[in-house]
Amino acid sequence: IEEALVEIWAEVLDIDPQQISITDNFFSLGGHSLQVFRIRSRIWERLQAQISISAFYLNPTLAWLSEAVLEQQMQAVGDDAANELLSQIAEIQDVEMQQRES
């Protein structure tokens, strides 16, 4: 999700994706109100999630946006599938932590 959002922001803001971090503020990167509509449209097209304009203005970071998109996607697939997905994510994180420790 984060990679897709970085690509969307880079396209809309016309900047190098390498310049975007998860904690960057959309407006600090040069974004403006009309671009918010483009961002919302592309998020819907690519990730099938709807982000409200007011929520975007209150939380204009990739960190928040990726959580909001994930939450909507999880709601769309239902609780059982979401719980399974969260379980798989936790397992992957455990493996990554073990690899870092060794």
N, C-alpha and C positions, 0 to 999 in steps of 0.2 A: 504494500500500500504506500509506504513512504517513498519508494522509488518512483512509483507512478505519480505521486503528488509533486515530487521534485521536478519531474519531467513537465508536468502541467504548468507549474509556476515558472519554470525556465522558458517555456514556450510563450506564455502570456506576458511575462516581464521582459522577454527578449534578452536574457542573460545566460551565462554559462551555468549549467547545473552544479558545477564544482563550487560555485560561489554561494550556494544555498545550504544552510544547515538546518537541522530539525528545530532549533530554537529561534531561528530568524523570524522577525516580524514582517509580514507581507508588505505593510505600508512603509517600513524602514528600508525595504529593498526597492522602493519606488512605485509600489502598487497604488492604484487609485480605485475609486468607486466603480467605474465602468469595467475595470478588469476583474472586479469581484464577480460580476455577472458572467464573465467568460470562464473564470475559475469554476464557478458553480456548474455551468453548462458542461464543461469538460469532465468534471468529477462525475456528473450523472452519466455521461456517455461512456466513460471508461470503467467506472467503479460502481455504477448503479446506486449511488447514495445521494441524498438531497441534504444540503447544508443550508440552514437559514441564513439570510443576510445579517440579521442582528447577531446571531451566534458567531458568525465569521468576524464581524467587527469587534466583538468582545474578546475573541480568542484567535487572533490572526497569525497563529504559528503552525508549522507543519506538525509539531508534536500533538497539539490539540486536534488538528484536522484529521490526522491519521487515526486517532482514537475514536473520533466521531464517525468516521467512515467505517471503521471496523465494527463499532457498535451497531450501526445500521445494517451492515452485512450479516452480522450474527443474528439480529432480530429477523431478518429475511429468511434465514435458513432454519430457524426454530431452535428451541432450547436444547434438545438432545444433540443436534448437530453442533451447536455452539459449544456445548460442554465437551464434546469429543474433540473439537478443534482446540479448545483451551488446554485440554489434556495433552494433545500432541505438541502444542507449543511449549508447555512446561517440560515435557520430555526432551525436546530439542535444546531448551535452555540448560537443562541438567547436563546433557552430553557436552555442550559447549563449555560449561563451567569446569567439568572434569578434564576436558582437553586443555584448558588454560592452566589448570593446577598442575598438570603433568609436564 
